Amino acid sequence: MASYDYSITSLQSHLSMLRKLYGWTMEQFGDRIGVTKQTVSNLERGKPKMTKLQYIAIRSVFESEVRPSAASVTTYLRSSPTRQ
């Protein structure tokens, strides 16, 4: 698997958590990257695989926003249900 493909897969598998860390609804996040909330839902579930164009759009949105603090990440992880 190429490094770029791994980055896409990794971002997609963490997309829901990242969106929630930024405090965005699916609709708000979709507006930022130019897709519908249904597309965001599908991407978060891994169907279909994220395209390179979607990957670039998502990375640019996350990088242009103020990054969440380490404290907010810790708080989020502590409040999240344990994944099985």
C-alpha angles and dihedrals in degrees: 000000000000118000091246091053090051090052091052092048092047094049092047093051090053098037098106093049093048093048091051092048088058089049096239128145117225089257094051092048091046090053090053094052097035102251137105124264087249090060090049089051091050092048092050089053091049096246113146109015111255113261123230090249091054090047091054092047092049094046091049091051093049092045094049094053127076105271116242114255122250088248092058091048091051092047091050093049092049092050095046120097114252113264117233 
